[in-house]
Amino acid sequence: MRLLEYQSKKLLSNFGLVFTESIPIDSMGGVRGTVERVGLPVVLKAQTPFGGRGNVGAVRFAVTVDQAVIAAKALFGMDLRGTTVDVISIEPRLNYDREFYVGITWDTVAKLPVALLSLAGGVDVESAHSDQVAREPFDPWTGLAPYKAREMAAEVGLRGKTLVEVGEVLAKLSRAFLACDGITMEINPLVVTEDEELIGLDARVEIEDEAVYRQRERLEPLGELTITAAGRPPTPLELEAQRIDARDHRGVAGRVVEFDGDLALLIGGGGASLTVFDAIKAHGGSPANYCEVGGNPTEEKVAAITSLLLSKPGVKRMAVIMNVVNNTRADVIARGVLMGVKGAGRTPAETISLFRVPGNWETEAREIMEAAGVEVYGREMSLDAAARFAVERNRIDVA
């Protein structure tokens, strides 16, 4: 889940981090009053779930109210990477002497969180030279030690009060990252003002989707939130899938990305979901969705997501393909899928192109599906072969 900038600032402020106030507005009617409240000069920013706004004209400056109105008109309705801007923020424009980048993310090789500090903040951070960047992996159980954070600041050449304060920001950001189940947290830029204060001008927060249910107390005050894994606003089908998944924390059966195809997919198993999706495409298939299933969801949860995916106009069939499962019961998946197909008003034998879920309770799942007239396969059929078979069955229906 990616938060918008003003939501990210609000969340991180609860951990003692200081930012310029970002006031969100969703219509032109709020521009003049907000500018007068904030005070000139101001910065106007499109609120989108991704960065890079400064390079595409989605951050604008104004020294008069009229300029702010003109800038707001240009931002509202702007198309950014397929996303239409419907919320902007207005905040004071500060004068500052220096800027930095601070961030926490995951080192996927070391399997540890890593703190990052760069002297090149703002839009130029990605082109920073290696000697301008300090990097420090840390233990997720103990967090980033304050002395390690100060060592990072010293490594890039900071001294005195700035060294200490930047170290404190890194330590606080690391605590927020761990407490909020973060994937990425960034302050860019973090600036030193003329009064020698450290203030964040922009923030980015991405939280692990599967941990959102336990972060509700922190997230509810931030306003409307949506999971944006697709890098665009979620479709109505994706939103409903999120609601299905959120109703019961047991297992995963709602992480859906919608596509324009005619073959619904329930896929998963230790990374196999991406393999199967790619194989479907490689064999000329047209997926209607990407949907991971795993972690032993309930029958009701599987049934609800199955019915939802089959409700999509133009969907011909559904393929249920998973790798060998050990923490998910195949028979639960089987019963849930059958409930969902029937709930969608369809016949299982005519709707499910194949069922391949080998592993835990596999024999029972096979008996359940075969009794419904569904083609069942186990590990004797590779994931690639299963994908090819599903595509071929779907073509028969189209013909």
Secondary structure, DSSP 8 states (H G I E B T S, - for coil): -B--HHHHHHHHHTTT--B---EEESSGGGHHHHHHHH-SSEEEEE--SSS-GGGGT-EEEESSHHHHHHHHHHHTT-EETTEE---EEEEE---EEEEEEEEEEEETTTTEEEEEEES--GGGGGG--GGGEEEEE--TTT---HHHHHHHHHHTT--HHHHHHHHHHHHHHHHHHHHTTEEEEEEEEEEEETTS-EEES-EEEEE-GGGGGGGHHHHGGG------TTSS---HHHHHHHHHHHT--SSEEEEEEE-S-SEEEEEESTTHHHHHHHHHHHTT--BSEEEEEES---HHHHHHHHHHHHTSTT--EEEEEE--BSSS-HHHHHHHHHHHHHHTT--HHHHEEEEE--BTTHHHHHHHHHHTT--EE-TTS-HHHHHHHHHHHHHHHH-
